[in-house]
Amino acid sequence: MDQFLGANNTLLDYLYVLLIYGMLVLVMRYANEVVELNFRKTYWVLYIGWSISMFVGNYFFFSVNLMSFIPWMNDFIHAFIWIGFCLGYLYAGCYKRPMWEQMFLCAFFSFIVKMSEHMILGTWDKTDFLFFHGWFPYVVCMSLVDGLYPVLSKLGLKILSKWMDGLVVPE
């Protein structure tokens, strides 16, 4: 069960994490109440692409020692709910903003999530990452990686738009 939920974690712990996600989405709604109609197909393409690639990628990066192990339940909700749904929603509301602002927002919100998951579930605990030592620099670095969401999304949408009609490709 430790591989699925994590050592000493319960379903209640995961409900706390989901509550954090929900509170962050409420904050995001102040900037953007709904995903624009013209962006909905783009949102779902990003959702599918990011969710699946992060779920698989997190385990791959663990297997090559670039990430700490994330229990399967944490990996699932982090990839499909946080990265796919929540960061996708954030991006849908800020993709017209300057790139530095989009990157900051994604990194900042991800930092809050990673700190919460670390405190509640004990994850994001790798102590040696590149030339950094300790779990906190690791959390900061992984949050900065999430700040690349807008850059990689824009690039992916530009490529996919050659084969898919109706995608919004940010300027």
C-alpha positions in Angstrom: 0.0 0.0 0.0 3.0 2.3 0.5 3.6 2.4 -3.2 0.0 3.4 -3.9 -0.7 5.9 -1.1 2.7 6.5 0.3 4.1 5.7 3.8 1.5 6.5 6.5 -0.8 8.3 4.1 -4.5 7.9 4.2 -7.3 8.8 1.8 -8.1 11.7 4.1 -4.6 13.1 3.5 -5.4 13.0 -0.2 -8.6 14.9 0.4 -6.6 17.6 2.1 -4.4 17.8 -1.0 -7.5 18.0 -3.2 -8.8 20.8 -1.0 -5.6 22.8 -1.6 -6.1 22.3 -5.3 -9.7 23.5 -5.1 -8.7 26.6 -3.1 -6.1 27.5 -5.7 -8.6 27.1 -8.5 -10.9 29.5 -6.6 -8.1 32.0 -6.6 -7.5 31.4 -10.3 -11.2 32.1 -11.0 -10.7 35.7 -10.0 -8.7 36.2 -13.2 -10.8 34.0 -15.4 -14.2 32.6 -14.5 -14.5 30.1 -17.3 -12.4 28.7 -20.1 -13.2 30.8 -23.2 -15.4 29.0 -25.8 -12.8 29.3 -28.5 -10.1 27.8 -26.1 -12.1 24.7 -24.9 -10.8 22.3 -27.6 -7.2 23.6 -26.9 -7.8 23.1 -23.1 -8.8 19.5 -23.6 -5.9 18.8 -26.0 -3.5 20.3 -23.4 -5.3 18.3 -20.6 -4.8 15.0 -22.3 -1.3 15.7 -23.4 0.0 17.0 -20.1 -1.8 14.6 -17.9 -0.6 11.4 -19.6 2.9 12.7 -20.3 3.3 13.8 -16.6 1.9 10.6 -15.1 4.3 8.5 -17.2 7.1 11.1 -17.0 7.1 11.4 -13.3 7.8 7.6 -13.0 10.4 7.7 -15.8 12.3 10.6 -14.1 12.2 8.7 -10.8 13.7 5.6 -12.6 16.6 7.7 -13.9 17.1 9.3 -10.5 16.0 12.9 -11.4 12.9 12.8 -9.2 11.9 11.3 -5.9 9.4 8.5 -6.0 5.8 9.8 -6.0 3.3 7.2 -4.8 0.8 6.2 -7.5 -2.2 8.0 -6.1 -0.2 11.2 -5.6 1.2 10.9 -9.2 -2.3 10.3 -10.6 -3.9 13.3 -8.9 -0.9 15.5 -9.4 -0.8 14.7 -13.2 -4.5 14.5 -14.0 -6.0 17.0 -11.6 -3.2 19.5 -10.8 -1.2 19.6 -14.0 -4.0 18.6 -16.4 -7.0 20.3 -14.9 -5.8 23.1 -12.7 -2.6 24.3 -14.5 -4.6 24.0 -17.8 -7.3 26.2 -16.3 -4.7 28.7 -15.2 -3.1 28.7 -18.6 -6.5 29.1 -20.3 -6.9 32.3 -18.2 -3.4 33.8 -18.7 -2.2 32.7 -22.1 -2.7 36.3 -23.4 -0.4 37.7 -20.7 3.3 38.3 -21.1 5.3 35.0 -21.1 7.2 35.9 -18.0 4.0 36.4 -16.1 2.5 33.1 -17.3 5.7 31.3 -16.3 5.7 33.0 -12.9 2.1 32.1 -12.2 2.6 28.4 -13.2 5.8 28.2 -11.1 4.2 30.0 -8.1 1.0 28.0 -7.9 3.0 24.8 -8.4 5.3 25.7 -5.6 2.3 26.0 -3.3 1.1 22.6 -4.5 4.5 20.9 -4.1 5.0 22.4 -0.6 1.5 21.2 0.4 2.1 17.7 -1.0 5.4 17.6 0.8 3.9 18.7 4.1 0.8 16.5 3.9 2.0 13.4 2.0 5.8 13.6 2.5 6.5 13.6 -1.2 8.8 15.8 -3.2 11.6 14.9 -0.8 14.6 14.3 -3.0 17.7 15.5 -1.1 20.2 15.6 -3.9 19.2 17.3 -7.2 21.8 18.5 -9.7 24.2 20.5 -7.5 21.6 21.3 -4.8 21.2 19.6 -1.5 18.0 19.3 0.6 14.4 18.8 -0.3 13.5 22.6 -0.3 15.8 23.5 -3.3 14.4 20.4 -5.0 10.8 21.6 -4.5 11.9 25.1 -5.8 13.6 23.6 -8.9 10.6 21.3 -9.7 8.3 24.3 -9.4 10.5 26.2 -11.8 10.2 23.3 -14.2 6.4 23.6 -14.0 6.9 27.3 -14.9 7.8 26.0 -18.4 4.2 24.9 -18.9 3.3 28.0 -21.0 6.4 27.7 -23.1 6.0 24.0 -23.8 2.3 24.3 -24.3 2.7 27.1 -26.9 5.3 25.0 -28.7 3.2 21.9 -28.6 0.1 23.7 -29.8 2.1 25.2 -32.7 3.1 21.8 -33.8 -0.3 20.2 -33.3 -2.1 23.0 -35.1 -0.6 21.7 -38.3 -2.7 18.5 -38.0 -5.6 19.7 -35.8 -8.1 22.4 -36.7 -9.6 24.7 -34.0 -6.6 25.0 -31.7 -5.7 28.4 -30.3 -2.0 29.0 -30.7 -0.9 31.9 -28.5 1.1 34.7 -30.2 
